[in-house]
């Protein structure tokens, strides 16, 4: 975007409302509402979502945005494109000709306030705007001022079973904290042989972690800087891809020294810790400031959550332990019902991430980190909530506004 267009965007006075529609009938339904609110008729523009994307790229977003998806071949892709140019806090009402429950759910889960099937009436539009106003007012009244409570924080993320998604959660939360919240962040991938965190970002892990564990006396700030791989200005990764023919011995004192040095050099360290290593080296749990156990709704995972909660109580009694349920499918599609699962572990889960295999395939093909490729998705919404918890920020909201971005503060 040019400097001139940036200046234009900054100087434009924010409108309360804008509509981008594709037909005259919708325009006629909108006009009475605009008249009631003394909004100018010029706020109704032709062209649907395509024109909205083009216009808002160089103009300030309105408080309420009304977009027509009728001519969109890929509504969710167009919504993602709109998200790239739309400012935080915008309440979006979408309309379209598709009476599709799957599309409706995708749009609502992404944060769209409402989706109406055409033809729409004046009463429907009026009611949607009133509801959006109420939602926005409640959000503004209850949103707590963001304050940073902790830095130099080590978070251990442990998957209870293979394939539950602990590495995806670790890498995604680290990306959000580093790139959206602008904190100096490190990922420590402790799976020396099969770690995937570097691969997630299309990077080669190198031998940094192996070198650190084999030569603990060399670990200092300079060594850390050279051993880690940079994904961005605020995100670095320390991992390895050790040869399967070369068993690596891990010295507990070396691990302790490494963790201490990482905390000294980064605001937040997210340690992707394999469950077998956590069991063999409980020191790594005791060093953590917070422990996140990632599970699915299976009997085996419930058993291991119980065991790890007991282990954490023994080796890290003062450390906060959270439980994330990942890949949560609909009723009748899980091995253990959520209520029974929580009863067995004798506590409630802190977060629940929905099962969305289609989304994960799309993200993989896009070749981008999950929070970047699908930031409107319900999955990423929960990952942002987890990230907010990690950095010690507190939010209380009735509902997320469309594309509500997390407030950014400067890092180290």
DAMO-V598519 format. One record per residue. N is the residue number from 1. RES is the residue in one letter. OMEGA is omega in whole degrees, -180 to 180 (none if undefined). D_FIRST is the distance of its C-alpha to the first C-alpha in Angstrom with 2 decimals. Layout:
BEGIN
n = <N & N>
res = <RES & RES>
omega = <OMEGA & OMEGA>
d_first = <D_FIRST & D_FIRST>
END
This chain:
BEGIN
n = <1 & 2 & 3 & 4 & 5 & 6 & 7 & 8 & 9 & 10 & 11 & 12 & 13 & 14 & 15 & 16 & 17 & 18 & 19 & 20 & 21 & 22 & 23 & 24 & 25 & 26 & 27 & 28 & 29 & 30 & 31 & 32 & 33 & 34 & 35 & 36 & 37 & 38 & 39 & 40 & 41 & 42 & 43 & 44 & 45 & 46 & 47 & 48 & 49 & 50 & 51 & 52 & 53 & 54 & 55 & 56 & 57 & 58 & 59 & 60 & 61 & 62 & 63 & 64 & 65 & 66 & 67 & 68 & 69 & 70 & 71 & 72 & 73 & 74 & 75 & 76 & 77 & 78 & 79 & 80 & 81 & 82 & 83 & 84 & 85 & 86 & 87 & 88 & 89 & 90 & 91 & 92 & 93 & 94 & 95 & 96 & 97 & 98 & 99 & 100 & 101 & 102 & 103 & 104 & 105 & 106 & 107 & 108 & 109 & 110 & 111 & 112 & 113 & 114 & 115 & 116 & 117 & 118 & 119 & 120 & 121 & 122 & 123 & 124 & 125 & 126 & 127 & 128 & 129 & 130 & 131 & 132 & 133 & 134 & 135 & 136 & 137 & 138 & 139 & 140 & 141 & 142 & 143 & 144 & 145 & 146 & 147 & 148 & 149 & 150 & 151 & 152 & 153 & 154 & 155 & 156 & 157 & 158 & 159 & 160 & 161 & 162 & 163 & 164 & 165 & 166 & 167 & 168 & 169 & 170 & 171 & 172 & 173 & 174 & 175 & 176 & 177 & 178 & 179 & 180 & 181 & 182 & 183 & 184 & 185 & 186 & 187 & 188 & 189 & 190 & 191 & 192 & 193 & 194 & 195 & 196 & 197 & 198 & 199 & 200 & 201 & 202 & 203 & 204 & 205 & 206 & 207 & 208 & 209 & 210 & 211 & 212 & 213 & 214 & 215 & 216 & 217 & 218 & 219 & 220 & 221 & 222 & 223 & 224 & 225 & 226 & 227 & 228 & 229 & 230 & 231 & 232 & 233 & 234 & 235 & 236 & 237 & 238 & 239 & 240 & 241 & 242 & 243 & 244 & 245 & 246 & 247 & 248 & 249 & 250 & 251 & 252 & 253 & 254 & 255 & 256 & 257 & 258 & 259 & 260 & 261 & 262 & 263 & 264 & 265 & 266 & 267 & 268 & 269 & 270 & 271 & 272 & 273 & 274 & 275 & 276 & 277 & 278 & 279 & 280 & 281 & 282 & 283 & 284 & 285 & 286 & 287 & 288 & 289 & 290 & 291 & 292 & 293 & 294 & 295 & 296 & 297 & 298 & 299 & 300 & 301 & 302 & 303 & 304 & 305 & 306 & 307 & 308 & 309 & 310 & 311 & 312 & 313 & 314 & 315 & 316 & 317 & 318 & 319 & 320 & 321 & 322 & 323 & 324 & 325 & 326 & 327 & 328 & 329 & 330 & 331 & 332 & 333 & 334 & 335 & 336 & 337 & 338 & 339 & 340 & 341 & 342 & 343 & 344 & 345 & 346 & 347 & 348 & 349 & 350 & 351 & 352 & 353 & 354 & 355 & 356 & 357 & 358 & 359 & 360 & 361 & 362 & 363 & 364 & 365 & 366 & 367 & 368 & 369 & 370 & 371 & 372 & 373 & 374 & 375 & 376 & 377 & 378 & 379 & 380 & 381 & 382 & 383 & 384 & 385 & 386 & 387 & 388 & 389 & 390 & 391 & 392 & 393 & 394 & 395 & 396 & 397 & 398 & 399 & 400 & 401 & 402 & 403 & 404 & 405 & 406 & 407 & 408 & 409 & 410 & 411 & 412>
res = <X & X & X & X & X & X & X & X & X & X & X & X & X & X & X & X & X & X & X & X & X & X & X & X & X & X & X & X & X & X & X & X & X & X & X & X & X & X & X & X & X & X & X & X & X & X & X & X & X & X & X & X & X & X & X & X & X & X & X & X & X & X & X & X & X & X & X & X & X & X & X & X & X & X & X & X & X & X & X & X & X & X & X & X & X & X & X & X & X & X & X & X & X & X & X & X & X & X & X & X & X & X & X & X & X & X & X & X & X & X & X & X & X & X & X & X & X & X & X & X & X & X & X & X & X & X & X & X & X & X & X & X & X & X & X & X & X & X & X & X & X & X & X & X & X & X & X & X & X & X & X & X & X & X & X & X & X & X & X & X & X & X & X & X & X & X & X & X & X & X & X & X & X & X & X & X & X & X & X & X & X & X & X & X & X & X & X & X & X & X & X & X & X & X & X & X & X & X & X & X & X & X & X & X & X & X & X & X & X & X & X & X & X & X & X & X & X & X & X & X & X & X & X & X & X & X & X & X & X & X & X & X & X & X & X & X & X & X & X & X & X & X & X & X & X & X & X & X & X & X & X & X & X & X & X & X & X & X & X & X & X & X & X & X & X & X & X & X & X & X & X & X & X & X & X & X & X & X & X & X & X & X & X & X & X & X & X & X & X & X & X & X & X & X & X & X & X & X & X & X & X & X & X & X & X & X & X & X & X & X & X & X & X & X & X & X & X & X & X & X & X & X & X & X & X & X & X & X & X & X & X & X & X & X & X & X & X & X & X & X & X & X & X & X & X & X & X & X & X & X & X & X & X & X & X & X & X & X & X & X & X & X & X & X & X & X & X & X & X & X & X & X & X & X & X & X & X & X & X & X & X & X & X & X & X & X & X & X & X & X & X & X & X & X & X & X & X & X & X & X & X & X & X & X & X & X & X & X & X & X & X & X>
omega = <-176 & 177 & -180 & -179 & 176 & 178 & 179 & -179 & -179 & -174 & -177 & 177 & -176 & 173 & 175 & -168 & 169 & 178 & 177 & -171 & -175 & -175 & -177 & -179 & 178 & 177 & -179 & 177 & -179 & -171 & -180 & 179 & 179 & 179 & 180 & -177 & -179 & 173 & -175 & 176 & -179 & 178 & 174 & -175 & 179 & 171 & 178 & -174 & 179 & 178 & 178 & 179 & -178 & -176 & -175 & 174 & -178 & -179 & 179 & 180 & 177 & 176 & 178 & -177 & -178 & -174 & -180 & -179 & -172 & -176 & -179 & 177 & 180 & -174 & -177 & 176 & 178 & 176 & 176 & 178 & 177 & 179 & -179 & -176 & -176 & -178 & -179 & 177 & -179 & 176 & -173 & 171 & -178 & 173 & 179 & -178 & -177 & 176 & -170 & -177 & 179 & 177 & 179 & -178 & 179 & -179 & -179 & 179 & -180 & 178 & 176 & -176 & -179 & 174 & -179 & 177 & 180 & 2 & -180 & -180 & 177 & -180 & 178 & -179 & -180 & -179 & 180 & -180 & 177 & 178 & 179 & 178 & 180 & 179 & -179 & -180 & 179 & 179 & -179 & -178 & -173 & -178 & -177 & 178 & -177 & 177 & 179 & -175 & -174 & 170 & -176 & -172 & 178 & 179 & 177 & 179 & -172 & 175 & -177 & 177 & 175 & 177 & 180 & 175 & -180 & -180 & 177 & 179 & -180 & -177 & -179 & 179 & 177 & 179 & 180 & -179 & -177 & -170 & 179 & -176 & 174 & 175 & 177 & -166 & 176 & 169 & 175 & -179 & -175 & 173 & -171 & -176 & -170 & -179 & -176 & -174 & 177 & -180 & 178 & -179 & 179 & -180 & 174 & -176 & -178 & -179 & -173 & -177 & 178 & 180 & -179 & -178 & 179 & -177 & -175 & -179 & -179 & -174 & 172 & -177 & -179 & 179 & 180 & -179 & -178 & -175 & -175 & 178 & -179 & 173 & 177 & -179 & -175 & -177 & 178 & -176 & 174 & -179 & 180 & 172 & -173 & 178 & 178 & 178 & -174 & -179 & -178 & 176 & -179 & 180 & -179 & 180 & 177 & 179 & 180 & 179 & 180 & -179 & 179 & -179 & 178 & 179 & 179 & -174 & -177 & 174 & -176 & 176 & 176 & -176 & 175 & -168 & 177 & -174 & 180 & 178 & 177 & 179 & -178 & -177 & -178 & 175 & -177 & 174 & -178 & 179 & -174 & 174 & 177 & 179 & 178 & 178 & -178 & -175 & 167 & -177 & 176 & -179 & -180 & 180 & 177 & 177 & -175 & 172 & 178 & -179 & -179 & 175 & 178 & 179 & -180 & 179 & -179 & -172 & -179 & -173 & -178 & -175 & 176 & 178 & 178 & 177 & 177 & 172 & -177 & 178 & -179 & -179 & -178 & -179 & 179 & -178 & 178 & -178 & -180 & 177 & -177 & -179 & 179 & 179 & -178 & 177 & -178 & -180 & 175 & 174 & 178 & 173 & -180 & 178 & 179 & -179 & -176 & 177 & -177 & -177 & 179 & 179 & -177 & 176 & 179 & 180 & 179 & 180 & -179 & 179 & 180 & 174 & -178 & -178 & 179 & -176 & -175 & -171 & 176 & -172 & 178 & 178 & -178 & 177 & 179 & 178 & 176 & 177 & 178 & 180 & 177 & 178 & -177 & -176 & 175 & 176 & -178 & 175 & 175 & -175 & 175 & 178 & 177 & 169 & -178 & 178 & 179 & -178 & 178 & -178 & -177 & 171 & -180 & 179 & -180 & none>
d_first = <0.00 & 3.81 & 6.77 & 8.35 & 6.48 & 6.91 & 10.35 & 11.03 & 10.56 & 12.86 & 15.31 & 15.94 & 19.34 & 19.62 & 21.84 & 24.58 & 24.15 & 22.27 & 23.63 & 22.31 & 25.51 & 26.97 & 30.46 & 32.63 & 34.86 & 32.13 & 31.15 & 34.83 & 35.07 & 32.17 & 33.42 & 36.42 & 34.38 & 31.96 & 35.03 & 36.69 & 33.81 & 33.22 & 29.68 & 28.64 & 29.05 & 25.72 & 24.11 & 25.28 & 22.89 & 23.61 & 21.88 & 22.22 & 19.73 & 17.78 & 17.05 & 16.43 & 13.60 & 12.03 & 12.84 & 12.07 & 8.40 & 8.36 & 11.83 & 14.09 & 16.05 & 19.77 & 22.63 & 24.03 & 22.18 & 24.40 & 23.16 & 25.23 & 25.27 & 27.96 & 26.09 & 24.36 & 25.99 & 24.59 & 24.23 & 23.44 & 20.75 & 19.11 & 19.64 & 17.91 & 14.83 & 15.17 & 15.64 & 12.24 & 10.74 & 14.03 & 15.10 & 18.39 & 21.64 & 21.02 & 24.23 & 23.88 & 26.69 & 26.50 & 28.93 & 29.86 & 32.84 & 33.43 & 36.29 & 35.58 & 36.53 & 34.51 & 31.28 & 32.29 & 32.87 & 29.61 & 27.67 & 29.86 & 29.78 & 25.98 & 26.16 & 26.08 & 28.61 & 30.47 & 30.58 & 32.86 & 34.37 & 34.55 & 36.33 & 35.50 & 37.63 & 37.07 & 38.99 & 36.80 & 33.61 & 35.34 & 36.56 & 33.20 & 31.56 & 34.58 & 34.36 & 30.66 & 31.53 & 34.36 & 32.33 & 29.66 & 32.47 & 34.33 & 31.30 & 30.72 & 34.46 & 34.94 & 31.86 & 33.13 & 31.42 & 29.82 & 31.87 & 32.02 & 35.57 & 35.68 & 34.28 & 35.76 & 36.41 & 37.66 & 37.41 & 39.53 & 38.47 & 41.41 & 41.73 & 45.13 & 45.32 & 43.67 & 40.67 & 40.11 & 36.51 & 36.86 & 34.65 & 31.88 & 32.17 & 32.27 & 29.22 & 27.18 & 28.19 & 27.54 & 23.97 & 23.43 & 25.15 & 23.28 & 19.69 & 19.75 & 22.41 & 21.65 & 25.32 & 26.72 & 28.15 & 30.48 & 31.80 & 35.42 & 36.50 & 40.28 & 41.00 & 41.96 & 42.85 & 40.67 & 37.64 & 34.40 & 31.84 & 30.47 & 30.63 & 28.47 & 25.57 & 26.69 & 28.25 & 31.79 & 33.75 & 35.92 & 39.15 & 37.93 & 39.77 & 42.92 & 43.05 & 42.71 & 45.51 & 47.74 & 47.38 & 47.04 & 48.28 & 45.18 & 42.77 & 41.06 & 37.61 & 37.22 & 38.51 & 36.10 & 33.13 & 34.34 & 35.44 & 32.34 & 29.41 & 25.91 & 23.53 & 20.91 & 21.23 & 23.15 & 24.93 & 27.88 & 30.52 & 34.18 & 36.15 & 38.40 & 39.71 & 43.33 & 45.79 & 48.00 & 50.92 & 50.36 & 51.10 & 49.42 & 51.38 & 49.45 & 51.03 & 50.53 & 50.54 & 47.77 & 45.65 & 46.35 & 45.40 & 42.17 & 41.16 & 42.03 & 39.96 & 36.89 & 37.20 & 37.53 & 34.28 & 32.02 & 31.47 & 31.98 & 33.75 & 33.88 & 36.92 & 37.18 & 40.98 & 43.13 & 45.97 & 48.67 & 47.44 & 47.23 & 50.83 & 52.05 & 50.31 & 50.30 & 49.45 & 45.81 & 46.02 & 47.88 & 45.21 & 42.45 & 41.39 & 40.61 & 41.60 & 39.92 & 42.13 & 40.46 & 42.78 & 43.13 & 45.83 & 48.57 & 52.04 & 51.54 & 48.38 & 50.23 & 53.02 & 50.71 & 48.81 & 52.24 & 53.14 & 49.96 & 50.21 & 53.73 & 52.63 & 49.95 & 52.57 & 54.79 & 52.50 & 49.83 & 51.59 & 49.33 & 46.03 & 44.01 & 44.00 & 41.68 & 42.08 & 39.33 & 40.38 & 38.07 & 38.10 & 39.94 & 40.88 & 42.53 & 46.15 & 48.62 & 46.14 & 46.67 & 49.70 & 50.26 & 49.48 & 47.20 & 49.97 & 52.47 & 50.08 & 49.51 & 53.23 & 54.02 & 51.74 & 52.92 & 49.53 & 46.49 & 43.29 & 40.43 & 37.69 & 37.79 & 35.14 & 35.54 & 36.36 & 33.62 & 34.33 & 32.16 & 29.08 & 30.04 & 30.46 & 27.01 & 25.50 & 27.64 & 26.51 & 22.80 & 23.45 & 21.53 & 23.12 & 24.50 & 22.58 & 19.23 & 20.38 & 22.25 & 21.18 & 22.41 & 25.83 & 29.03 & 29.61 & 26.50 & 27.38 & 30.70 & 29.22 & 27.14 & 30.42 & 32.12 & 29.45 & 29.85 & 33.56 & 33.24 & 31.50 & 34.01 & 31.95 & 33.63 & 32.22 & 34.36 & 32.73 & 34.27 & 31.32 & 27.74 & 25.20 & 22.67 & 20.27 & 21.85 & 20.24 & 22.68 & 22.60 & 21.50 & 23.71 & 23.67 & 25.78 & 28.35>
END
